[in-house]
Structure formats: C-alpha cells, structure tokens
C-alpha cells in the first residue's frame, strides 16, 4: 500500500439573508437557520436544508427533526479515507526501514487531531520504537493544534427543546444553503458546533385568569422557544376581575391593580413572564420590549389576587420575536 497524503479542505460559506416569518402563515415550514462554528474557530450563518439527522444511541437509532434541535456539539468525526491512512501510518511506525518510519511520522503529524486518539493507543505499545515515535508525534501535534480539538469525544451531543441526546450522528453531511455558493454539503469532520436560530414571527393568544391567575405555580406555556439574545416584544390588553364575588369592584389591566398580589413581588392582576421552567419572573404589563437573557420556553402568568380566590376574565397577548436582532457580527 503506497503512501497517501492526508489533506482536508474546509469550504467557507456565507449565510443567506434572514427572512421574517409571517403571522399564522399556512402550511409554512421554513428551513432552520444556523450559526455554525468550524474547527478553525470561524462562525458562519446559513440556511439548513436537511429535515432531520440520524443518531445512534445506546438505546437504538433515532431520527431527529432539525426543527426540534437547538444546538449540536459535534464529537470527533474522522473521514474514512483519513482513518485508513492513519491506520497505515501507525503500522509503518514499526517498519524496519527508517525512511518509512520517518514518512509515517510526518503523515501522522499532518493528520493532526484526527490521529490523536489512535496515537495515544499506539504510545502504550509494547514495541518501544512504536511507542517512542507515537509519543513524539503526539508532542508535535499538541504544539500545533488547539487544545479543544484534542479533547473531542467520540459522541455527539444534541440538545433539543425537550431534552439532550448523546450518541453518534450517522448522517455523513448536513445540507445547507449559501447565498454565494448555493447548496453545499457540510462535512461533520469540519464542524465543531451548530446553534439553530429558529425563525422569528408573531403569535397571539388568550391568557385566562381563571386558569393562569389563581396560583403562582400554574403558568401558561406559549409554545414559543427563545434563543439567548433574541429580541422579544410582548403586549397585553384586556381586563380581569380580581374579586368576582363582588363584580366590578376590583378590576385590573395587564399593568396590575394598585395592591400587591400573591407573593408580593408584583401587583395583583399584572401580566408577567419567565423564560424556562425555572427562569426569573419579569414584568410585562401592557408592553415589554427587550432581549432574552437565556434560552428556553416563554411562559406567562397573571399574578393572583392576595385574597386566595380565582380571578375571572382574560388578557389578549401578542408575542413578537425578531430573528434579525440576534447573533449579529
């Protein structure tokens, strides 16, 4: 078997312009947008065209829709041809011909972090020549390659909106679209992470005071998942009755009544929100405009009255998320 040069090409792609998602757009299934970090540390944005990825886990094979994925941290993916050449070169470290051993060492250094795990195993060989040369190559690679690349695990970590999946991605490439190059196939060996930036848009919902305004533990799940640093605008309107036993005496708007509600943090009847099940509550009132400080689902609550009774009525709430405001570089 002759020596094969180990070379890898990294294509730089540019992101397609972000587009807004119209409110209640029928049968709309927009392609996810992603920020992709490559092995050299560069981050580029693009439209992901693939609908799902296959992952082999200890519990079997899963097919995960891209629409459900929030982030992927890629493990070590070695191209098949590179893996074969690394195997060949490591065997040649034991060659009786000095030139072959020397060429094999240089090829392994050229392979960089792809060869690192197999070299670590070779450094423990009972053959002193192999173990010494493997240790020498490891030292040279460590001096040339970023430390985080040498710590890559075998498994990939896929974070969805519901839970985290650990396994091995079987899909060899991820299809994406670049404005300048059209459709491209991203090799997993070149990618370190992929952070999905789901489309922004508008949504309107009714928050019922009887259900979401009688307990501090019963929050309304809007079904909207926010990215950290995503622009968020929430408006509320309507009227509720904090004491329906005496109709019309204690009416409140989204900004709240003039007395503290249950818990004492906000006024009774105030519209508040939080991001994530354990997020910190923040005041919305008639209008909130700001930036999400963390990633997670958006929940809403009407602050209960301090008199331990259920309120009546509802607020009409409009939520707008703006994708164009996030991840700007």
DRENSEFI-674287 format. One record per residue (C-alpha): x, y, z; residue number from 1. Coordinates in pm, whole numbers, plus 50000, padded with zeros to 5 digits. Layout:
<nodes>
(node (X,Y,Z),NUM)
...
</nodes>
This chain:
<nodes>
(node (50000,50000,50000),1)
(node (50154,50332,49897),2)
(node (50162,50650,50096),3)
(node (49859,50872,50057),4)
(node (49872,51242,50151),5)
(node (49627,51339,50422),6)
(node (49452,51658,50319),7)
(node (49123,51815,50417),8)
(node (48952,52110,50252),9)
(node (48732,52347,50452),10)
(node (48478,52538,50248),11)
(node (48383,52877,50382),12)
(node (48019,52958,50327),13)
(node (47826,53274,50386),14)
(node (47481,53299,50534),15)
(node (47170,53364,50336),16)
(node (46979,53674,50447),17)
(node (46743,53616,50735),18)
(node (46374,53628,50649),19)
(node (46079,53706,50871),20)
(node (45805,53454,50935),21)
(node (45460,53595,50874),22)
(node (45196,53557,51143),23)
(node (44985,53240,51111),24)
(node (45146,53156,50780),25)
(node (44957,52848,50648),26)
(node (45146,52527,50581),27)
(node (45472,52712,50635),28)
(node (45775,52504,50723),29)
(node (46072,52742,50691),30)
(node (46420,52598,50678),31)
(node (46605,52640,51009),32)
(node (46882,52898,51024),33)
(node (47205,52814,51199),34)
(node (47528,52959,51328),35)
(node (47796,52701,51254),36)
(node (48137,52703,51425),37)
(node (48415,52536,51230),38)
(node (48735,52376,51352),39)
(node (48936,52693,51288),40)
(node (48706,52891,51518),41)
(node (48524,53079,51242),42)
(node (48146,53117,51271),43)
(node (47923,53143,50965),44)
(node (47546,53159,50921),45)
(node (47347,52957,50672),46)
(node (47009,52806,50598),47)
(node (46988,52437,50686),48)
(node (46805,52237,50417),49)
(node (46811,51897,50584),50)
(node (46489,51786,50753),51)
(node (46640,51551,51010),52)
(node (46955,51374,51127),53)
(node (47006,51011,51229),54)
(node (47173,50942,51562),55)
(node (47286,50606,51700),56)
(node (47244,50597,52078),57)
(node (47289,50320,52337),58)
(node (46912,50274,52316),59)
(node (46893,50246,51939),60)
(node (46876,50468,51632),61)
(node (46681,50794,51639),62)
(node (46573,51028,51362),63)
(node (46563,51384,51500),64)
(node (46385,51663,51307),65)
(node (46604,51971,51260),66)
(node (46307,52182,51370),67)
(node (46338,52032,51721),68)
(node (46712,52084,51757),69)
(node (46851,52380,51949),70)
(node (47223,52301,51940),71)
(node (47464,52029,51832),72)
(node (47816,51984,51973),73)
(node (48000,51753,51737),74)
(node (48242,51487,51852),75)
(node (48538,51357,51654),76)
(node (48439,51253,51301),77)
(node (48732,51114,51101),78)
(node (48678,51078,50723),79)
(node (48704,50715,50615),80)
(node (48998,50771,50382),81)
(node (49185,50960,50654),82)
(node (49112,50685,50907),83)
(node (49261,50426,50669),84)
(node (49574,50633,50611),85)
(node (49622,50686,50986),86)
(node (49598,50311,51043),87)
(node (49853,50252,50769),88)
(node (50092,50515,50903),89)
(node (50076,50384,51260),90)
(node (50164,50034,51135),91)
(node (50459,50183,50947),92)
(node (50596,50323,51273),93)
(node (50716,49967,51335),94)
(node (50882,49939,50994),95)
(node (51242,49818,50980),96)
(node (51312,50087,50721),97)
(node (51399,50423,50873),98)
(node (51261,50624,50580),99)
(node (50921,50455,50608),100)
(node (50907,50527,50983),101)
(node (51004,50888,50922),102)
(node (50745,50938,50645),103)
(node (50476,50776,50861),104)
(node (50554,51014,51149),105)
(node (50527,51318,50923),106)
(node (50196,51195,50782),107)
(node (50056,51148,51131),108)
(node (50161,51498,51230),109)
(node (49986,51622,50917),110)
(node (49667,51436,51021),111)
(node (49664,51641,51341),112)
(node (49380,51589,51587),113)
(node (49226,51316,51371),114)
(node (49521,51090,51455),115)
(node (49540,51187,51822),116)
(node (49322,50909,51978),117)
(node (49494,50630,51781),118)
(node (49835,50773,51860),119)
(node (49755,50769,52230),120)
(node (49681,50399,52200),121)
(node (50000,50345,51999),122)
(node (50206,50526,52263),123)
(node (50120,50243,52502),124)
(node (50251,49978,52260),125)
(node (50494,49714,52389),126)
(node (50710,49795,52085),127)
(node (50947,50062,52217),128)
(node (51012,50207,51871),129)
(node (50638,50248,51806),130)
(node (50562,50391,52150),131)
(node (50854,50639,52131),132)
(node (50763,50763,51785),133)
(node (50393,50787,51876),134)
(node (50481,50993,52183),135)
(node (50699,51219,51968),136)
(node (50417,51272,51717),137)
(node (50169,51343,51999),138)
(node (50402,51614,52131),139)
(node (50432,51775,51786),140)
(node (50054,51768,51730),141)
(node (49991,51917,52077),142)
(node (50216,52211,51989),143)
(node (50031,52282,51663),144)
(node (49665,52203,51735),145)
(node (49418,52391,51956),146)
(node (49369,52205,52287),147)
(node (48989,52180,52248),148)
(node (49034,51974,51928),149)
(node (49243,51723,52119),150)
(node (48966,51678,52375),151)
(node (48690,51588,52131),152)
(node (48478,51297,52249),153)
(node (48354,51015,52029),154)
(node (47988,51103,52086),155)
(node (47789,51399,51958),156)
(node (47562,51593,52194),157)
(node (47229,51708,52051),158)
(node (47020,51947,52260),159)
(node (46654,51962,52161),160)
(node (46382,52186,52302),161)
(node (46281,51899,52536),162)
(node (46595,51702,52629),163)
(node (46959,51624,52547),164)
(node (47060,51326,52332),165)
(node (47408,51172,52343),166)
(node (47506,50946,52055),167)
(node (47684,50919,51723),168)
(node (47544,51112,51427),169)
(node (47524,50877,51131),170)
(node (47428,51138,50873),171)
(node (47762,51197,50691),172)
(node (47693,51555,50587),173)
(node (47449,51834,50660),174)
(node (47290,52009,50363),175)
(node (47280,52385,50380),176)
(node (47237,52683,50151),177)
(node (47476,52969,50092),178)
(node (47377,53285,49909),179)
(node (47704,53287,49719),180)
(node (47763,52915,49658),181)
(node (47411,52775,49651),182)
(node (47354,52434,49807),183)
(node (47652,52293,49999),184)
(node (47720,51977,50199),185)
(node (47894,52037,50529),186)
(node (48121,51753,50638),187)
(node (48086,51671,51007),188)
(node (48463,51639,51039),189)
(node (48492,52015,50978),190)
(node (48221,52131,51220),191)
(node (48255,52182,51593),192)
(node (47907,52308,51679),193)
(node (47580,52418,51521),194)
(node (47343,52655,51701),195)
(node (46998,52668,51547),196)
(node (46838,53011,51512),197)
(node (46470,52942,51461),198)
(node (46253,53186,51272),199)
(node (46108,53490,51439),200)
(node (45746,53587,51398),201)
(node (45422,53687,51567),202)
(node (45177,53495,51778),203)
(node (44856,53591,51956),204)
(node (44698,53403,52246),205)
(node (44441,53442,52522),206)
(node (44560,53404,52882),207)
(node (44267,53305,53102),208)
(node (44273,53449,53454),209)
(node (44073,53158,53595),210)
(node (44341,52910,53489),211)
(node (44660,53117,53492),212)
(node (44569,53376,53755),213)
(node (44484,53175,54064),214)
(node (44818,53013,54152),215)
(node (45184,53109,54130),216)
(node (45256,52754,54010),217)
(node (45022,52744,53708),218)
(node (45195,52917,53414),219)
(node (45075,52938,53055),220)
(node (45314,52768,52812),221)
(node (45315,52986,52499),222)
(node (45488,52717,52294),223)
(node (45749,52976,52191),224)
(node (46115,52885,52244),225)
(node (46355,53178,52262),226)
(node (46724,53199,52185),227)
(node (46951,53390,52420),228)
(node (46990,53750,52291),229)
(node (46673,53722,52081),230)
(node (46461,54037,52059),231)
(node (46124,53997,52228),232)
(node (45816,54221,52227),233)
(node (45509,54121,52432),234)
(node (45192,54331,52458),235)
(node (44887,54268,52672),236)
(node (44536,54413,52673),237)
(node (44204,54336,52834),238)
(node (44052,54338,53183),239)
(node (44008,54086,53462),240)
(node (43812,54084,53787),241)
(node (44024,54007,54094),242)
(node (43717,53967,54318),243)
(node (43433,53823,54106),244)
(node (43223,53775,54421),245)
(node (43169,54149,54407),246)
(node (43163,54214,54031),247)
(node (43326,54533,53904),248)
(node (43488,54642,54231),249)
(node (43843,54518,54174),250)
(node (43912,54533,53804),251)
(node (44269,54507,53675),252)
(node (44450,54562,53345),253)
(node (44779,54392,53244),254)
(node (44978,54654,53437),255)
(node (44811,54528,53757),256)
(node (44586,54661,54032),257)
(node (44700,54909,54300),258)
(node (44770,54640,54557),259)
(node (45036,54368,54571),260)
(node (44930,54025,54452),261)
(node (45005,53685,54599),262)
(node (45374,53653,54671),263)
(node (45417,54030,54695),264)
(node (45663,54065,54406),265)
(node (45419,54216,54154),266)
(node (45084,54393,54167),267)
(node (44772,54176,54163),268)
(node (44648,54108,53810),269)
(node (44979,54204,53648),270)
(node (45088,54012,53338),271)
(node (45434,53865,53394),272)
(node (45658,53623,53208),273)
(node (45956,53395,53251),274)
(node (46191,53206,53019),275)
(node (46230,52841,53106),276)
(node (46056,52647,53381),277)
(node (46298,52780,53643),278)
(node (46356,53125,53494),279)
(node (46324,53450,53687),280)
(node (45984,53621,53654),281)
(node (45980,53960,53480),282)
(node (45711,54226,53444),283)
(node (45531,54254,53108),284)
(node (45228,54470,53183),285)
(node (45083,54635,52875),286)
(node (45413,54617,52688),287)
(node (45751,54455,52732),288)
(node (46031,54513,52486),289)
(node (46376,54374,52546),290)
(node (46623,54096,52483),291)
(node (46602,53740,52610),292)
(node (46883,53677,52858),293)
(node (46863,53300,52834),294)
(node (46736,53019,52614),295)
(node (46408,52839,52677),296)
(node (46029,52837,52653),297)
(node (45833,53155,52720),298)
(node (45573,53122,52998),299)
(node (45309,53375,53105),300)
(node (45121,53429,53432),301)
(node (44856,53665,53567),302)
(node (44954,53750,53925),303)
(node (44682,53611,54158),304)
(node (44489,53834,54395),305)
(node (44605,53833,54760),306)
(node (44264,53708,54877),307)
(node (44310,53342,54778),308)
(node (44036,53338,54516),309)
(node (44033,53273,54142),310)
(node (44002,53575,53916),311)
(node (43783,53590,53604),312)
(node (43836,53736,53259),313)
(node (44138,53715,53032),314)
(node (44414,53911,52861),315)
(node (44483,53910,52490),316)
(node (44858,53875,52450),317)
(node (45066,53931,52137),318)
(node (45422,53798,52120),319)
(node (45673,53904,51858),320)
(node (46022,53760,51823),321)
(node (46272,53913,51588),322)
(node (46539,53679,51446),323)
(node (46715,53962,51267),324)
(node (46819,54112,51603),325)
(node (47021,53810,51723),326)
(node (47366,53683,51653),327)
(node (47480,53992,51463),328)
(node (47853,54002,51389),329)
</nodes>
